């Protein structure tokens, strides 16, 4: 079982960041009560599991983290694979899907704080292999030029989303392969133990899937429609 150092302040900041991600996606979904209910129920359920220490037992195969990552990914696949899901995706607000990426700024700052607390490896920070903070920093700029001044067209927004998706996949792969599971390949001297604990279980369980869905839904829209 892997323990976590005292991260009270980082936990608070990350909890607020998760709330921001949920709130922005709620706006992107036109203030859908059903969407908000599903997200809150998922957060509460995974929060309870995280608090129980279930994910800190990480030597099992398949890894217990699969129960955290699998359901959101399967839901995303189902949305793209079904006609009803695609219709729902087409109705999401593209401007709010873009704005949602600002959450990547506090996420990266929290990850750096966790690295200083020896809860994640350096490769998961902007001092290592993770440049995802750039997507967060550019999100307000892209939002303004695409949806306020309308100086950034479909091609520019599509290009930014593709780059942001590549950046996200880079850190997700590095984070998963540095977690202390039988699949670990990196960072044996300081594994990624933070995501095994509450509230950081919400990073792979909620925040990352929302960011991933925002990119994928935006890219689909931009390949089929104008802004």
C-alpha positions as CSV (number, residue, x, y, z in Angstrom):
1,X,0.0,0.0,0.0
2,X,1.3,3.4,-1.0
3,X,1.0,6.4,1.4
4,X,0.8,10.1,0.5
5,X,2.5,13.0,2.3
6,X,0.6,15.9,3.7
7,X,-1.0,17.6,0.7
8,X,-3.9,19.4,2.3
9,X,-3.4,22.6,0.3
10,X,-2.8,20.8,-3.0
11,X,-5.9,18.7,-2.3
12,X,-8.0,21.8,-1.8
13,X,-6.7,23.4,-5.0
14,X,-7.2,20.2,-7.0
15,X,-10.7,19.8,-5.6
16,X,-11.6,23.3,-6.8
17,X,-10.0,22.6,-10.1
18,X,-12.1,19.5,-10.5
19,X,-15.2,21.6,-9.7
20,X,-14.1,24.1,-12.4
21,X,-13.8,21.4,-15.0
22,X,-17.2,20.0,-14.1
23,X,-18.8,23.5,-14.1
24,X,-17.3,24.4,-17.6
25,X,-18.5,21.1,-19.0
26,X,-21.9,21.7,-17.5
27,X,-22.0,25.0,-19.4
28,X,-20.8,23.2,-22.6
29,X,-23.7,20.8,-22.2
30,X,-26.2,23.8,-22.0
31,X,-26.6,23.5,-18.3
32,X,-27.9,19.9,-18.5
33,X,-29.1,18.7,-15.1
34,X,-28.7,15.1,-16.2
35,X,-25.0,15.7,-17.2
36,X,-24.3,17.4,-13.9
37,X,-26.0,14.6,-11.9
38,X,-24.0,12.0,-13.7
39,X,-20.7,13.8,-13.1
40,X,-21.4,14.5,-9.4
41,X,-22.5,10.9,-8.8
42,X,-19.3,9.7,-10.4
43,X,-17.2,12.1,-8.4
44,X,-18.8,11.1,-5.1
45,X,-18.6,7.4,-5.9
46,X,-14.9,7.5,-6.9
47,X,-14.2,9.8,-4.0
48,X,-15.5,7.3,-1.6
49,X,-13.5,4.5,-3.3
50,X,-10.4,6.6,-3.2
51,X,-10.9,7.4,0.5
52,X,-11.2,3.7,1.3
53,X,-7.7,3.1,0.0
54,X,-8.9,0.7,-2.7
55,X,-6.6,2.0,-5.3
56,X,-3.5,2.1,-3.1
57,X,-3.3,-1.7,-3.5
58,X,-1.7,-1.4,-6.9
59,X,0.1,-4.8,-7.5
60,X,-3.0,-6.5,-8.8
61,X,-3.5,-7.6,-12.5
62,X,-5.4,-6.1,-14.1
63,X,-4.6,-2.9,-12.1
64,X,-7.4,-1.6,-10.0
65,X,-6.9,1.8,-11.7
66,X,-8.8,0.1,-14.6
67,X,-12.0,0.6,-12.6
68,X,-11.2,4.3,-12.4
69,X,-10.2,4.8,-16.0
70,X,-12.4,2.3,-17.8
71,X,-15.9,3.6,-17.3
72,X,-15.3,7.1,-18.6
73,X,-13.4,5.8,-21.6
74,X,-16.1,3.3,-22.4
75,X,-18.7,6.1,-22.2
76,X,-16.7,8.3,-24.6
77,X,-16.5,5.4,-27.0
78,X,-20.2,4.8,-26.8
79,X,-20.9,8.5,-27.5
80,X,-18.9,8.4,-30.7
81,X,-20.2,4.9,-31.7
82,X,-23.9,5.6,-31.4
83,X,-26.2,7.9,-33.4
84,X,-27.7,9.3,-30.3
85,X,-24.3,9.9,-28.8
86,X,-23.1,11.7,-31.9
87,X,-26.2,13.9,-31.9
88,X,-25.5,14.8,-28.3
89,X,-21.9,15.6,-29.0
90,X,-22.9,17.8,-32.0
91,X,-25.0,19.9,-29.6
92,X,-22.1,20.7,-27.2
93,X,-21.0,24.4,-27.1
94,X,-17.7,24.6,-28.9
95,X,-16.8,27.8,-27.1
96,X,-17.1,26.2,-23.7
97,X,-15.3,23.1,-24.8
98,X,-12.4,25.4,-25.7
99,X,-12.6,27.4,-22.4
100,X,-12.6,24.1,-20.4
101,X,-8.9,23.6,-21.1
102,X,-7.9,26.4,-18.7
103,X,-8.2,23.8,-16.0
104,X,-4.9,22.4,-17.3
105,X,-3.1,25.4,-15.7
106,X,-4.0,24.6,-12.1
107,X,-3.6,20.9,-12.8
108,X,0.0,21.3,-13.9
109,X,0.7,23.6,-10.9
110,X,-0.7,20.9,-8.6
111,X,1.4,18.2,-10.3
112,X,4.5,20.3,-9.7
113,X,3.5,20.7,-6.1
114,X,3.0,16.9,-5.8
115,X,6.4,16.4,-7.4
116,X,7.9,18.6,-4.7
117,X,6.1,16.4,-2.1
118,X,7.6,13.3,-3.8
119,X,4.2,12.0,-4.8
120,X,4.7,12.1,-8.6
121,X,7.9,11.9,-10.7
122,X,9.5,14.9,-12.3
123,X,8.7,13.5,-15.8
124,X,5.0,14.3,-15.0
125,X,5.8,18.1,-14.6
126,X,6.8,20.9,-16.9
127,X,10.3,20.3,-15.7
128,X,10.1,16.8,-17.3
129,X,8.2,15.4,-20.2
130,X,4.9,17.3,-19.6
131,X,4.2,20.5,-21.5
132,X,0.5,20.4,-21.1
133,X,0.4,23.7,-19.2
134,X,0.9,25.4,-22.7
135,X,-2.5,24.1,-23.7
136,X,-4.0,25.7,-20.6
137,X,-2.2,29.0,-21.1
138,X,-3.2,29.3,-24.7
139,X,-6.8,28.3,-24.1
140,X,-8.1,31.8,-23.1
141,X,-6.2,33.3,-26.1
142,X,-7.7,30.8,-28.5
143,X,-11.1,31.3,-27.0
144,X,-10.9,35.0,-27.5
145,X,-9.7,35.0,-31.1
146,X,-12.0,32.1,-32.1
147,X,-15.3,33.2,-30.4
148,X,-15.0,36.8,-29.5
149,X,-13.0,38.6,-32.1
150,X,-13.5,35.8,-34.6
151,X,-10.1,36.2,-36.1
152,X,-9.2,32.5,-35.7
153,X,-11.0,30.3,-38.1
154,X,-11.9,26.6,-38.2
155,X,-8.5,25.5,-39.4
156,X,-6.6,27.3,-36.6
157,X,-9.0,26.0,-33.9
158,X,-8.7,22.5,-35.3
159,X,-4.9,22.7,-35.3
160,X,-4.8,23.9,-31.7
161,X,-7.2,21.0,-30.6
162,X,-5.0,18.4,-32.4
163,X,-1.9,19.8,-30.7
164,X,-3.7,19.9,-27.3
165,X,-4.9,16.3,-27.8
166,X,-1.3,15.1,-28.6
167,X,0.0,16.9,-25.5
168,X,-2.8,15.3,-23.3
169,X,-2.0,11.8,-24.6
170,X,1.7,12.3,-23.9
171,X,1.2,13.0,-20.3
172,X,-1.5,10.4,-19.9
173,X,0.8,7.7,-21.2
174,X,3.7,8.8,-19.0
175,X,1.5,9.1,-16.0
176,X,0.1,5.6,-16.4
177,X,3.5,4.0,-17.1
178,X,5.0,5.6,-14.0
179,X,2.2,4.5,-11.7
180,X,3.2,1.7,-9.3
181,X,1.3,-1.1,-11.1
182,X,2.5,-4.3,-12.9
183,X,2.5,-2.1,-16.1
184,X,5.0,0.4,-14.7
185,X,7.9,1.3,-17.1
186,X,9.2,4.6,-15.8
187,X,10.1,6.5,-12.6
188,X,10.8,3.5,-10.3
189,X,12.7,5.8,-8.0
190,X,9.6,8.0,-7.5
191,X,6.5,6.4,-8.9
192,X,3.2,8.3,-9.5
193,X,1.5,7.5,-6.3
194,X,-0.7,10.6,-6.1
195,X,-3.4,9.3,-8.4
196,X,-4.0,6.3,-6.1
197,X,-5.3,8.7,-3.4
198,X,-8.3,11.0,-2.9
199,X,-8.9,13.6,-4.3
200,X,-6.3,13.0,-7.0
201,X,-8.1,9.9,-8.2
202,X,-10.4,12.5,-9.8
203,X,-7.6,13.4,-12.2
204,X,-7.6,10.2,-14.3
205,X,-11.2,9.5,-13.3
206,X,-12.9,12.8,-14.3
207,X,-10.7,15.8,-15.2
208,X,-8.6,14.0,-17.9
209,X,-11.7,12.3,-19.5
210,X,-13.5,15.7,-19.6
211,X,-10.4,17.3,-21.3
212,X,-10.2,14.3,-23.7
213,X,-13.9,14.5,-24.6
214,X,-13.6,18.3,-25.1
215,X,-10.9,17.8,-27.6
216,X,-12.5,14.9,-29.4
217,X,-15.9,16.5,-29.6
218,X,-14.4,19.8,-30.8
219,X,-12.3,18.0,-33.5
220,X,-15.3,16.1,-34.7
221,X,-17.3,19.3,-35.0
222,X,-14.5,21.2,-36.7
223,X,-14.1,18.4,-39.3
224,X,-17.8,18.4,-40.2
225,X,-19.1,22.0,-39.5
226,X,-18.0,25.6,-39.5
227,X,-17.6,27.4,-36.2
